[in-house]
Every structure is written in C-alpha cells, then in structure tokens.
Amino acid sequence: MTNEEVEQICLEDILITEELSLRIPRTTDLKQENDALHTLIGQIVEQPQILLKKLVKIIAQLCQAESAGVSLLEVTPNGEDICRWFAIAGMLEASEQTPTLYSFSCCGICLERQAPLLYSYPERYFTFLQEFKPTIVEILVVPLLIANQPLGTIWIVSHDEHRQFDREDLRLMTSFANFTATVLYSNNARQAAEESARREQAARAVSEAAQNAAEQANRLKDEFLAVLSHELRSPLNPILGWAKLLQTRKFDEAKTAYALETIERNAKLQSQLMEDLLDVSRILQSKLSLKVSSIDLSAVIEVALDTVRLAAQAKSIQVKTVFEADVGQVLGDPSRLQQVVWNLLSNAVKFTPSEGQVEIRLESVGTQAKIQISDTGKGINPEFLPHVFDYFRQADNTTTRSFGGLGLGLAIARQIVELHGGTVQAESEGDNKGATFTVLLPIKSVEPQTIEDKGLPDDSINLQGVNVLVVDDEVDTRELIVFTLQQYGASVRAFASASLALDAFTLEKPHILLSDIGMPEMDGYMLIREIRRREAACRQTSLPPEQGGDILAIALTAYAGETNQQKILQAGFQKHLTKPIEPAKLAMVIASLVK
C-alpha cells in the first residue's frame, strides 16, 4: 500500500460491522456452547490467567477462528490507559501480554463505543498491527462491560480471506462476553476484599513491629545513656580526686608521679570516649572523611599492636603474628585502618583472660587482603552475635558487668572498613570459646588502569556527530553506556524512564535510540511502539518531524532467547543486544547502523 493510500484511510473505512447482518449465519449449536460454558463454570476458581487462557481456546474452537483473545483495560502508573492482550490462543499467541494504547487500538475504539465492532484489515489504520504476523484479515471485537463500566474486550481473528464472521459468531461472542465480564467482576471484587484484608493485617503487623522497635530503641537508648553516664563519670573521679589531693597535700616524688600518671591515663580514656562519640556522629551524618594513600597493612598492624602490647603483657597474654610476604598494598586511610585494627586488638586483649592467646594473621585471598584476629577469650553468645556490630549494643549492659566501654568500637570499625570497600565479620562458637574477627580489603592493582582505557580498544570507531538517546532504569548501566559512547565521540542524552525519553524525543530527534526492555510503568516495547506510531502520524499528518521519523533503535535486555529476539525485532527495533554489553561491540553496532 502506498503512502498516498495510507493517508486516505480513516477509521470508518476499516469498520464493516453492518456486514454481520448481511452474511448467511452458520447453524447454531447450543449443546456445544452449553457444554463449553459448563466446563468454564467448573473452573471459575482458577487464576484469571489460567481461566481466560482456557476461555480463548474454547472461543477459537467454537467460532472456527484462527486467533482469539481477551484484552483487559489497565491504567499505567503515569495515568495512561492501555489495553493489554492478556490471554491469546491461536496464531497470535506469541504476542500475549502486548500492551496497546487505548486511544489507538481496535479494543479501545470498541470500549469507547460500547458496542461490538467488526474490522477489515485493521492494519490499514492501526499501523502498529503491521508488525504482527500473519496479517489480521478480520477481527470481531466485543466489549466486556459491567453496569456500563468497561473491563476489556473479547475478540476473534480471521487470517484467511475465505473465513468471514457472521451473526452466529457475534451471538456466541456476546454470550461469552457476558460470562467473562461477570467472572472478571467477581474476581476483582474478591481480590479487592482479599487485598483489603491483607493490607489491614499488614498494617497491624507494621504497627506492632514499629511499636516493638520503638520500645526496643527506647530501652537501648536508656541503657546506653546509663552506660555513657557511668563511663564518662568513672574517669572523672580519679582525675578530680588526685588533682584535689595534689593541690592540698604534699607527696613524695614517686606518689606524685603515680598521681599524674593516673590523671593522664584517665584523661586519655575520656578523650577516647569522646572521640568515639564524635566518630559516630560523623558516620551518621556521612561526614567521616578518608585521607587515602597506598599503604602497607603489615605496618598498620604493627602500629596498632604497639598500643595494646603493654596491656597484653600486663595480663601475660601471648600475642602471635603471622604475616604472609608480599600481600600487596591497599588504598586507604592509614590512621583509620589503624583505628580498626586497634579496636579489634584491644577487644581481643580486654576479653581474653590472663595467660590467654591472641593471634593476628595477614594474608592475601585472591584480590583481597585478609586481616584475621582471633583470641581464646570470653567468646560471643550466639544470640548476641548478629548484633555485635550494631551501635550502642553490648552483650552485657547490667550494673554487674565485668568490662567497660560504650559498645561503639565495633560499629565504628565496620563503617570504616565498608568505606574502604571491604567487609568485616565476627565468628564465635559461643561463651568462653573465643572469637575471630576477619577484615577483607581490596588489594591495589599492580598496574592500575583507568576506565578510559579499559574495554575501549578500537580507535577506528568514530561516533562524532551521532546523537544518541539512552533509556535504562538501572543507573549503573545507564552511566556506563553514556561514558562509553562519549569516549567514541557521540553526543548522548540519558533518561531513567520511557516517559521522560518521549518528552526529550519531542524536543530533539536523535539519530539512534538505545532502550532497555524491562522497565517499570512503560517498557521498551511500549516505547518503541509509541515512537513508531508517531512516525506513522508524521507521514499522515502535519506533525513536526521531531516527533517521529525513521529512528534507528537498539534494544538492550537481559532476556535471552530466539523468541524474545523475534518479539523485539517485530516491535520495531533494528538490533538486539544482550546484557552484559561489551562497550566496543556497542559502539561498533551503532557505527554500522548509522553509516
């Protein structure tokens, strides 16, 4: 059909509903119809997809149609009405779940008029149907209505010029439409009631969980404030006491030195408590900064070990180090990593009894450096183990506890390690069975490569002057594609949703579209169909070319398989690339298309 002929086609040219009354009807077979309805009634408890699938197969058989289907009316999250091909039997079955615009489809027109409609070669007007094979010669569409409220449509298709629908087909379709509408309405009402009950139950559960969480948070807060008050006051007592005695009494040199040492030790303890509180505040406000450089972890461990060595010697604890040679350097803040190791070592010494043992190991595991600190001390109760890195949590918050501290050290250590791209975990077989803490940090590459020279080896590809529109809801994938194509000289605009991309499309027409298939609200199929519809509208009306045209389109999807590829190409894409996408291959495909 020529462009001139397409331009002359209007909706009424493809509507031939009046011919139903002129054609000689087939013989009515009420027994077959009743048997079919009886079968369907016995399966009403089935899920809608299963029941409607059986329904369309029966309709196709009774009406001797080569395709049959049910379309349901939906509203997308952005408020757009669509008709989704919910269940299909016959030659068009591969197109099941295809969404079509309510305002530009056979089903939409049928629902607007609330009357059965018979179309002849509908692709002459609804041009998006040209992508579906075999060609639709006739399609009889009957609305699904409850109290004049539209639910969808039921339809049968002839792909053969010699098979024409008649009054008997219309009677059968009307009968099954009434049955289907009643079933859908009942199902929707049941689902609404069930959903309401689920929401009410979920709301109660959320409310109870929130109340329990609030009570737990208040309890932890009260416990922490009690501990904080104790831990801050405890160093003050010897500080103020010895300071007062030094001011009012005369001591010999040895006692004076002991008093000053006690004041200094407790002042440092209080300073460390305040520093922990400040670190927590910085972490919670995302203001903990790192001064990153290449560092040797063995040196970091040695510095941290020096600070706890005296405490270990005082308890006759044997400290063993096992360092693997040539572990490699890591990128990190040496003072912060020293803080991590010191926290773990000081805990190991604190909770290990006299004459116990603490072991520090450093080794490489693949591309990571592993620091492992194990002890033969108090161990960790299995019930507390999942909370060992939580803020303000301690295994013993009672007034009879044996060990001091605010319970912040491990929480701070975990945050610092994670800021370095690493992980930390705790293991223990239980009370009095010791504990092991393992830190994993990424090892710095011997020959670091920037992203500019990784995966972009082909200098012969030049996309200078090529305008690309990228649509993908995954931010990491979107940014990778943008960066890759910019390295080859392309001008790139990127959007997280199809609706935003369509808005940009009206402002500036790209040379090529790269679109993800699986996206919320409007997927890649709906996007390309809308673009192709605008192309057709441009050829038929005076719409500006920026709103449509022969746009080159590449689909990006994680769905593999020949069927998906065929569906993608039928939808209007020229190419299909499966994720993960090689940057050079993507650039090469674009270059080949725009030549």
C-alpha positions in Angstrom: 0.0 0.0 0.0 1.4 3.4 -1.0 1.8 6.4 1.4 -0.9 8.2 -0.6 -3.3 5.3 0.0 -2.4 5.2 3.8 -3.1 8.9 4.1 -6.6 8.4 2.7 -7.6 5.7 5.2 -9.8 6.7 8.1 -11.3 4.6 10.9 -14.7 4.1 9.2 -13.0 2.7 6.2 -12.0 -0.4 8.1 -15.2 -0.9 10.1 -17.7 -3.3 8.4 -19.9 -4.2 11.4 -23.1 -3.9 9.4 -22.0 -6.8 7.2 -22.6 -9.2 10.1 -26.3 -8.9 9.4 -26.0 -9.4 5.7 -23.9 -12.7 5.8 -25.6 -16.1 6.0 -25.0 -17.3 9.6 -23.7 -20.8 10.5 -26.0 -23.3 12.2 -26.4 -22.7 15.9 -25.0 -25.5 18.1 -26.4 -24.7 21.6 -25.2 -28.0 23.1 -21.6 -27.3 22.2 -22.0 -23.8 23.6 -23.6 -25.0 26.8 -21.0 -27.7 27.3 -18.3 -25.1 26.9 -19.9 -22.8 29.4 -20.4 -25.7 31.9 -16.7 -26.6 31.6 -15.7 -23.0 32.3 -18.1 -22.6 35.2 -16.5 -25.6 36.8 -13.1 -23.9 36.6 -14.0 -20.4 37.9 -11.8 -21.0 41.0 -8.8 -21.0 38.7 -6.5 -17.9 38.5 -7.7 -15.4 35.9 -4.7 -16.1 33.5 -5.5 -19.8 33.5 -9.2 -19.4 33.2 -9.0 -16.8 30.4 -6.5 -19.0 28.5 -9.0 -21.9 28.5 -11.7 -19.5 27.5 -10.0 -18.1 24.4 -9.1 -21.7 23.3 -12.8 -22.6 23.5 -13.9 -19.5 21.7 -11.4 -20.1 18.9 -12.7 -23.6 18.5 -16.5 -22.7 18.6 -16.1 -19.8 16.2 -13.6 -21.6 14.0 -11.3 -18.6 14.4 -7.5 -18.8 13.8 -6.8 -16.5 16.7 -8.8 -15.4 19.8 -8.0 -13.3 22.7 -9.1 -11.3 25.8 -7.8 -7.7 26.3 -8.0 -6.1 29.7 -8.1 -2.4 30.4 -5.2 -1.2 32.6 -4.0 2.2 33.8 -0.2 2.6 34.0 1.4 4.3 37.0 1.6 7.6 34.9 -2.1 7.5 34.4 -2.2 6.3 30.8 -5.0 3.9 29.7 -3.8 0.8 27.8 -5.4 -2.4 26.6 -3.2 -5.4 27.3 -3.5 -8.6 25.3 -4.0 -10.7 28.5 -4.7 -14.1 27.0 -4.4 -15.3 23.4 -4.9 -18.6 21.6 -4.0 -19.5 18.0 -1.6 -17.9 15.6 -1.2 -14.7 17.6 -0.4 -16.5 20.8 3.3 -15.3 20.8 2.0 -11.7 21.2 0.4 -12.4 24.5 0.8 -9.6 27.1 1.4 -7.0 24.4 0.2 -3.6 25.6 -1.7 -1.3 23.1 -2.7 2.3 23.5 -6.3 2.7 24.5 -6.7 5.7 22.2 -5.2 3.9 19.2 -6.4 0.3 19.0 -9.3 -1.9 17.9 -10.1 -2.7 21.6 -10.0 1.0 22.7 -12.5 2.1 20.0 -14.8 -0.8 20.9 -14.8 0.2 24.5 -15.4 3.9 23.6 -18.5 2.9 21.6 -19.5 0.2 24.0 -20.7 -2.0 21.1 -19.4 -5.0 19.1 -17.2 -3.9 16.1 -16.0 -5.9 13.0 -12.8 -4.6 11.4 -11.4 -5.5 8.0 -7.7 -5.3 7.5 -7.3 -3.0 10.6 -3.6 -2.5 10.0 -4.5 0.0 7.3 -5.5 2.4 10.1 -3.8 0.9 13.2 -0.4 0.8 11.6 1.3 -0.8 14.6 -0.6 -4.1 13.7 1.6 -4.4 10.6 4.3 -5.9 12.8 2.1 -8.9 13.8 2.0 -11.9 11.6 0.0 -13.4 10.0 -2.0 -10.5 8.8 -5.3 -9.8 10.5 -8.0 -10.1 7.8 -11.0 -9.6 10.1 -11.3 -9.1 13.8 -14.6 -9.2 15.7 -14.3 -7.3 19.0 -17.0 -7.4 21.7 -16.8 -5.2 24.9 -16.7 -6.6 28.4 -19.0 -4.4 30.4 -20.5 -4.4 33.9 -23.1 -1.7 34.5 -21.6 0.1 31.5 -18.2 0.1 33.2 -15.5 -1.2 30.7 -13.3 -4.1 31.8 -11.8 -5.0 28.4 -12.7 -6.8 25.3 -13.0 -10.3 23.9 -12.1 -10.9 20.2 -11.7 -13.4 17.4 -9.4 -13.1 14.4 -9.5 -14.5 10.9 -6.2 -14.6 9.0 -7.9 -16.1 5.9 -9.9 -14.1 3.3 -12.3 -17.0 2.9 -13.3 -17.1 6.6 -15.8 -14.3 7.3 -17.5 -13.8 10.6 -21.4 -13.7 10.8 -24.3 -13.3 13.2 -23.8 -16.6 14.8 -20.2 -15.7 15.7 -21.5 -12.4 17.2 -24.1 -14.3 19.2 -21.5 -16.7 20.6 -19.1 -13.9 21.4 -21.8 -11.8 23.1 -22.7 -14.8 25.3 -19.1 -15.5 26.3 -18.5 -11.8 26.8 -21.3 -11.6 29.4 -19.9 -14.7 31.1 -16.3 -13.3 31.1 -17.4 -9.9 32.4 -19.3 -11.5 35.3 -16.3 -13.7 36.2 -13.8 -10.8 36.0 -16.0 -8.5 38.1 -16.5 -11.2 40.7 -12.8 -12.0 40.7 -11.9 -8.3 41.0 -14.3 -7.9 43.9 -12.8 -11.0 45.6 -9.3 -9.8 45.1 -10.2 -6.3 46.4 -11.6 -7.9 49.5 -8.6 -10.1 50.0 -6.2 -7.2 49.3 -8.1 -5.1 51.9 -7.8 -7.9 54.4 -4.1 -8.3 53.6 -3.4 -4.6 53.9 -5.3 -4.5 57.3 -3.2 -7.4 58.5 0.0 -5.9 57.2 -0.8 -2.6 58.8 -1.4 -4.3 62.1 1.9 -6.1 61.7 3.8 -3.0 60.8 2.2 -1.1 63.7 3.1 -3.8 66.1 6.7 -4.0 64.7 7.0 -0.3 64.9 5.8 -0.3 68.5 8.2 -3.1 69.4 11.0 -1.3 67.5 10.2 1.9 69.3 10.2 0.2 72.7 13.4 -1.6 71.9 15.0 1.7 70.7 13.9 3.4 73.9 15.3 0.6 76.0 18.6 0.7 74.2 18.7 4.5 74.5 18.1 4.3 78.2 20.7 1.6 78.6 23.2 3.5 76.5 22.7 6.7 78.4 23.1 4.9 81.7 26.4 3.3 80.4 27.5 6.7 78.9 26.9 8.4 82.2 28.9 5.8 84.0 31.8 5.6 81.5 32.1 9.4 81.4 32.0 9.8 85.2 34.3 6.9 86.0 37.5 8.6 84.7 36.5 11.9 86.3 36.6 10.5 89.8 40.3 9.7 89.8 41.1 12.8 87.8 39.3 15.2 90.2 40.3 13.3 93.2 44.1 13.2 92.5 44.0 16.8 91.3 42.4 18.0 94.6 44.9 16.0 96.6 47.9 17.3 94.7 46.6 20.9 95.3 46.1 20.4 99.1 48.8 17.9 100.2 52.5 17.3 99.9 53.5 13.9 98.3 56.9 12.4 97.7 58.2 12.2 94.1 57.0 8.6 93.5 53.5 9.2 94.7 53.3 12.5 92.7 54.4 10.7 89.6 51.8 7.9 90.2 49.0 10.6 90.7 50.0 12.4 87.4 50.1 9.1 85.5 46.7 8.2 86.8 45.3 11.6 85.8 46.8 11.3 82.3 45.6 7.7 81.8 42.0 8.5 82.7 42.1 11.8 80.7 43.1 9.8 77.6 40.3 7.3 78.3 37.8 10.0 78.5 39.2 11.6 75.3 38.8 8.3 73.5 35.2 8.0 74.6 34.5 11.5 73.3 36.3 10.7 70.0 34.1 7.6 69.6 31.0 9.6 70.1 32.2 12.2 67.5 33.0 9.4 65.0 29.5 8.0 65.4 28.1 11.5 64.7 30.3 11.9 61.6 29.3 8.5 60.3 25.6 9.1 60.9 25.9 12.4 59.0 28.1 10.9 56.2 30.8 13.3 57.1 33.6 10.8 58.0 36.4 11.6 55.6 39.3 9.5 54.5 42.8 10.6 53.5 43.5 7.9 51.0 47.0 6.7 50.0 48.8 3.4 49.2 49.6 1.6 52.5 51.3 -1.5 53.7 48.9 -3.3 56.0 51.7 -5.0 58.0 52.9 -1.6 59.1 49.4 -0.6 60.0 49.0 -3.7 62.2 52.4 -3.2 63.9 51.5 0.4 64.9 48.1 -0.7 66.3 49.8 -3.7 68.0 52.3 -1.3 69.8 49.4 0.5 71.5 48.0 -2.7 73.1 51.3 -4.5 73.8 51.6 -3.2 77.3 48.1 -4.2 78.2 48.7 -7.7 76.8 51.9 -8.1 78.8 50.2 -6.9 81.9 47.8 -9.9 81.6 50.6 -12.3 80.4 48.7 -12.7 77.1 50.8 -14.2 74.3 50.4 -12.2 71.1 51.3 -14.1 67.9 51.7 -12.6 64.5 51.6 -14.5 61.2 52.3 -12.2 58.2 52.4 -13.5 54.6 55.1 -12.0 52.5 54.1 -9.7 49.6 50.5 -9.4 50.4 50.4 -6.1 48.4 49.2 -2.6 49.2 45.7 -1.3 49.7 44.3 2.1 49.1 43.1 3.6 52.3 43.4 6.0 55.2 46.3 4.6 57.4 45.1 6.3 60.6 41.5 5.0 60.2 42.7 1.5 59.4 44.9 1.6 62.4 41.8 2.6 64.4 40.0 -0.6 63.0 42.9 -2.9 63.9 43.3 -1.2 67.3 39.6 -1.7 68.1 39.8 -5.4 67.3 43.0 -6.0 69.1 42.0 -4.0 72.2 38.8 -6.0 72.4 40.7 -9.3 72.0 43.0 -8.3 74.8 40.2 -6.9 77.0 38.1 -10.1 76.7 40.9 -12.6 76.9 41.8 -13.9 80.4 45.3 -13.9 81.8 47.8 -16.2 80.1 45.5 -16.5 77.1 46.4 -16.0 73.5 45.7 -13.5 70.7 46.8 -14.2 67.1 46.9 -11.7 64.2 47.2 -13.0 60.7 47.7 -11.1 57.4 47.4 -12.9 54.1 46.1 -12.5 50.6 42.9 -14.2 49.4 42.5 -13.7 45.6 42.3 -9.9 45.0 41.7 -9.2 48.7 43.9 -8.7 51.8 42.7 -10.6 54.9 43.4 -9.4 58.4 42.2 -12.0 61.0 42.4 -11.5 64.7 41.4 -14.5 66.9 41.6 -14.9 70.7 41.0 -17.5 73.4 38.8 -15.2 75.4 35.2 -14.7 76.6 33.6 -15.5 73.2 30.3 -14.2 71.9 26.9 -15.6 72.8 25.1 -16.9 69.7 22.0 -14.7 70.4 24.2 -11.5 70.5 26.5 -12.4 67.6 24.1 -10.9 64.9 24.2 -7.6 66.8 27.9 -7.4 67.6 28.5 -4.6 65.0 25.3 -2.6 66.0 25.6 0.9 67.5 25.0 1.1 71.3 24.7 -2.7 71.7 26.7 -4.6 74.3 26.3 -8.2 75.3 26.2 -7.1 79.0 24.6 -3.8 79.9 24.0 -4.6 83.5 25.4 -2.9 86.5 27.4 -6.1 87.4 29.2 -6.2 84.0 32.9 -7.0 84.1 34.0 -4.9 81.1 33.6 -1.2 80.4 33.1 0.8 77.2 30.3 2.3 75.2 29.9 -0.5 72.7 30.8 1.8 69.8 34.2 0.4 68.7 33.0 -2.5 66.5 30.2 -0.4 64.9 32.8 2.3 64.0 35.2 -0.3 62.7 32.6 -1.8 60.4 31.7 1.6 58.9 35.4 2.4 58.3 36.0 -1.0 56.7 33.0 -0.6 54.4 34.1 3.0 53.4 37.3 1.3 52.2 35.2 -1.1 50.1 35.8 -4.0 52.4 33.9 -6.3 54.8 34.3 -7.4 58.4 32.7 -10.3 60.1 32.7 -12.0 63.6 32.7 -15.7 64.4 32.4 -17.4 67.7 31.4 -20.9 68.9 29.8 -19.4 72.0 30.6 -18.3 75.5 34.1 -18.9 76.7 35.2 -20.3 73.3 37.0 -17.3 71.9 36.2 -15.1 68.9 37.6 -14.5 65.5 37.2 -11.2 63.5 38.0 -11.1 59.8 38.6 -8.0 57.8 38.8 -8.2 53.9 40.1 -5.2 51.9 40.6 -4.9 48.2 44.3 -5.1 47.1 45.5 -2.3 44.9 46.2 -3.4 41.4 49.9 -3.6 40.5 49.3 -1.8 37.2 46.1 0.3 37.7 44.1 1.1 34.7 41.7 4.0 34.3 38.3 3.3 32.9 39.2 5.3 29.8 41.5 2.6 28.5 39.5 -0.4 29.6 37.2 -2.0 27.2 37.6 0.8 24.6 40.4 -0.5 22.4 39.2 0.3 18.9 40.3 3.8 17.8 38.9 3.2 14.3 35.3 3.7 15.6 34.2 7.3 15.5 30.8 8.4 16.6 31.4 12.1 16.3 28.2 13.9 15.4 26.0 10.9 16.3 23.1 11.9 18.6 22.1 9.0 20.9 19.1 8.8 23.2 19.6 6.2 26.0 16.8 4.8 28.2 17.5 2.5 31.1 16.1 2.4 34.6 19.4 1.0 36.0 21.6 3.9 36.9 24.9 2.0 36.8 24.1 0.6 33.3 22.9 4.0 32.1 26.1 5.8 33.2 28.3 3.1 31.7 26.6 3.4 28.3 26.8 7.2 28.4 30.5 7.2 29.3 31.3 4.5 26.7 29.6 6.3 23.9 31.1 9.7 24.9 34.6 8.1 24.6 33.8 7.3 21.0 32.7 10.9 20.4 28.9 10.5 20.5 26.5 13.1 21.9 24.4 11.3 24.5 21.2 12.1 26.4 20.2 9.6 29.0 16.9 9.1 30.9 15.7 6.7 33.6 12.2 6.2 32.2 10.5 5.9 28.8 8.1 8.7 29.6 11.0 11.1 30.2 12.6 9.9 27.0 9.5 10.6 25.0 9.4 14.1 26.3 13.0 14.6 25.2 12.2 13.0 21.9 9.7 15.7 21.1 12.3 18.4 21.7 15.2 16.9 19.7 15.2 13.9 17.4 18.1 11.6 18.0 19.9 9.6 15.3 19.6 6.4 17.3 17.7 5.1 20.3 19.2 2.6 22.9 16.4 1.3 25.1 16.2 -1.3 27.9 13.2 -3.7 27.5 12.3 -4.4 31.1 11.4 -1.0 32.8 8.6 0.0 35.2 5.5 1.9 34.0 6.3 1.9 30.3 8.6 -0.8 29.0 10.8 -0.8 25.9 8.1 -2.4 23.7 5.6 0.3 24.6 8.2 3.0 24.0 9.2 1.8 20.5 5.5 1.3 19.5 4.7 4.8 20.6 7.7 6.1 18.6 6.6 4.1 15.5 3.1 5.4 16.0 4.4 8.9 15.9 6.4 8.1 12.8 3.2 6.9 11.1 1.4 10.0 12.3 4.1 12.2 10.8 3.6 10.6 7.4 -0.2 11.0 7.6 -0.5 14.4 9.3 1.4 17.7 9.6 3.1 16.8 12.9 6.7 18.1 13.0 9.3 15.5 12.1 10.9 15.9 15.5 8.0 13.9 17.0 8.6 10.9 14.7 10.6 9.6 11.9 12.8 6.7 10.8 14.6 6.4 14.1 17.2 3.7 14.4 16.6 1.6 17.5 18.6 -0.9 19.5 17.1 -3.0 22.3 19.1 -3.8 25.4 17.9 -6.6 27.5 18.9 -9.3 29.9 16.3 -11.6 28.4 18.0 -14.0 26.0 16.4 -16.5 23.6 15.3 -16.6 20.0 11.6 -15.9 20.8 12.5 -12.7 22.7 14.7 -11.5 19.8 11.9 -12.1 17.3 9.5 -10.2 19.5 11.9 -7.3 19.9 12.5 -7.1 16.1 8.8 -7.3 15.5 8.2 -4.4 17.9 10.3 -2.1 15.8 13.9 -2.4 16.9 16.6 -2.9 14.3 19.0 -4.6 16.6 19.1 -6.5 19.9 22.0 -6.7 22.3 22.0 -8.9 25.4 23.4 -7.7 28.7 26.2 -7.5 29.8 27.2 -5.3 26.9 30.8 -5.1 25.7 31.5 -1.3 25.2 33.4 -1.8 21.9 30.7 -4.1 20.5 28.0 -1.5 21.4 30.0 1.3 19.6 30.6 -1.0 16.6 26.9 -1.8 16.3 25.9 1.9 16.4 28.5 2.8 13.9 27.3 0.1 11.5 23.7 1.3 11.8 24.3 5.0 11.3 26.5 4.6 8.2 
